[in-house]
Amino acid sequence: MKTPREVLFQHHDTADARLDELRHEVVAQLPPAATARRESLPFQFAQIVWRELILPARRIWAGLATIWLITIALNIASREDKPQAITQSNAASDTPEVQQALKQQRLLYAELAGLKKPTPTNPSPAPLPGPRSQRRPDTFIG
């Protein structure tokens, strides 16, 4: 008794000759290897990167792109219309320590830039101490 495999091979034995003829016709229609179009190296590199990095992780790349777009949109939406310029009113509200630091920076800049030295202004005298909040004990003489 024949196995199913042997029956199938015997039944399709005649197809081998027809498949060989068809294979020869298709191969004859192909262009020769020497005249085949050769791709440039950067194009081949881009294809490899696309196949190996982008295609397998399409959902991850789409998620990252979405996060970037949302971040950019929020950044644009939260940006102020006009940046505040430093005005005299802002400078007047600075503490004495900040004003002293700015003066030192100006002097240093003038020295480094080779400009004539600005005359330093005399610092204002230190403020007098105010009253203490501590209560003095009352002494009873009696």
C-alpha positions as CSV (number, residue, x, y, z in Angstrom):
1,M,0.0,0.0,0.0
2,K,1.3,3.5,-0.9
3,T,1.5,6.3,1.6
4,P,-0.4,9.5,1.0
5,R,2.9,11.2,0.3
6,E,3.8,8.8,-2.5
7,V,0.4,9.2,-4.0
8,L,0.7,13.0,-4.1
9,F,4.2,12.9,-5.6
10,Q,3.0,10.5,-8.3
11,H,0.0,12.7,-9.0
12,H,2.1,15.9,-9.4
13,D,5.1,14.3,-11.1
14,T,4.0,15.7,-14.4
15,A,3.9,19.3,-13.0
16,D,7.7,19.3,-12.4
17,A,8.4,19.6,-16.1
18,R,5.9,22.5,-16.6
19,L,7.3,24.3,-13.5
20,D,10.9,24.0,-14.8
21,E,9.8,25.6,-18.1
22,L,8.0,28.4,-16.3
23,R,11.1,29.0,-14.1
24,H,13.4,29.2,-17.1
25,E,11.0,31.8,-18.8
26,V,10.9,34.0,-15.7
27,V,14.7,33.9,-15.2
28,A,15.2,34.7,-18.9
29,Q,13.1,37.9,-18.5
30,L,15.2,39.2,-15.6
31,P,17.9,41.8,-16.5
32,P,21.5,40.6,-16.2
33,A,23.2,41.3,-12.9
34,A,25.8,43.7,-14.5
35,T,23.1,46.0,-15.8
36,A,21.0,46.0,-12.7
37,R,20.5,49.4,-11.1
38,R,22.9,49.9,-8.2
39,E,21.7,52.0,-5.3
40,S,23.9,54.6,-3.7
41,L,25.4,53.9,-0.3
42,P,23.4,56.6,1.6
43,F,20.2,55.2,0.1
44,Q,21.1,51.7,1.1
45,F,21.9,52.9,4.6
46,A,18.6,54.7,4.8
47,Q,16.8,51.6,3.7
48,I,18.5,49.4,6.3
49,V,17.8,52.0,9.1
50,W,14.1,52.1,8.0
51,R,13.8,48.3,8.0
52,E,15.7,47.7,11.2
53,L,14.7,50.6,13.4
54,I,11.5,52.3,12.3
55,L,9.3,49.5,10.9
56,P,9.5,47.1,13.9
57,A,8.6,49.9,16.3
58,R,6.1,52.0,14.4
59,R,3.8,52.4,17.4
60,I,6.6,53.5,19.7
61,W,7.8,56.1,17.2
62,A,4.2,57.4,16.7
63,G,3.8,57.7,20.4
64,L,7.1,59.7,20.8
65,A,6.1,62.0,17.9
66,T,2.7,62.6,19.6
67,I,4.4,63.4,22.9
68,W,6.7,65.9,21.1
69,L,3.9,67.6,19.3
70,I,1.9,68.0,22.5
71,T,5.0,69.4,24.3
72,I,5.6,71.9,21.5
73,A,1.9,72.9,21.5
74,L,1.9,73.4,25.3
75,N,5.2,75.4,25.1
76,I,3.7,77.7,22.4
77,A,0.5,78.1,24.3
78,S,2.2,79.0,27.6
79,R,4.6,81.5,26.1
80,E,4.2,85.2,27.0
81,D,3.4,87.6,24.2
82,K,6.2,90.1,25.0
83,P,9.2,89.6,27.3
84,Q,9.4,92.2,30.0
85,A,12.3,94.6,29.6
86,I,14.2,95.8,32.6
87,T,12.9,99.2,33.3
88,Q,13.8,101.8,35.9
89,S,10.9,100.8,38.0
90,N,12.2,97.2,38.1
91,A,15.7,98.5,39.0
92,A,14.3,100.7,41.7
93,S,12.6,97.8,43.4
94,D,15.8,95.8,43.6
95,T,17.4,95.3,47.0
96,P,20.6,97.1,47.9
97,E,22.5,93.9,47.6
98,V,21.4,93.4,44.0
99,Q,22.2,97.0,43.2
100,Q,25.7,96.6,44.7
101,A,26.2,93.4,42.7
102,L,25.2,95.2,39.5
103,K,27.6,98.0,40.2
104,Q,30.4,95.5,40.7
105,Q,29.5,93.8,37.4
106,R,29.6,97.1,35.6
107,L,33.0,97.9,37.0
108,L,34.3,94.5,36.0
109,Y,32.9,94.8,32.5
110,A,34.5,98.2,32.1
111,E,37.8,96.8,33.3
112,L,37.7,93.8,31.0
113,A,36.6,95.8,28.0
114,G,39.3,98.4,28.4
115,L,36.9,101.2,28.8
116,K,37.7,104.2,31.0
117,K,37.0,103.3,34.5
118,P,33.7,104.7,35.7
119,T,33.9,106.7,38.9
120,P,32.6,104.5,41.7
121,T,29.9,106.2,43.7
122,N,30.2,106.4,47.4
123,P,28.1,103.8,49.0
124,S,25.3,105.1,51.2
125,P,26.0,104.9,54.9
126,A,24.7,101.9,56.7
127,P,21.2,102.4,58.1
128,L,21.0,103.0,61.8
129,P,19.7,100.0,63.8
130,G,16.0,100.2,64.6
131,P,14.4,99.6,68.0
132,R,14.6,96.1,69.4
133,S,11.6,94.1,69.9
134,Q,12.8,92.6,73.1
135,R,11.1,93.8,76.3
136,R,13.3,94.9,79.1
137,P,12.4,93.6,82.5
138,D,11.0,96.2,84.9
139,T,13.1,96.7,88.0
140,F,11.3,97.5,91.2
141,I,13.2,99.5,93.8
142,G,11.4,99.8,96.9
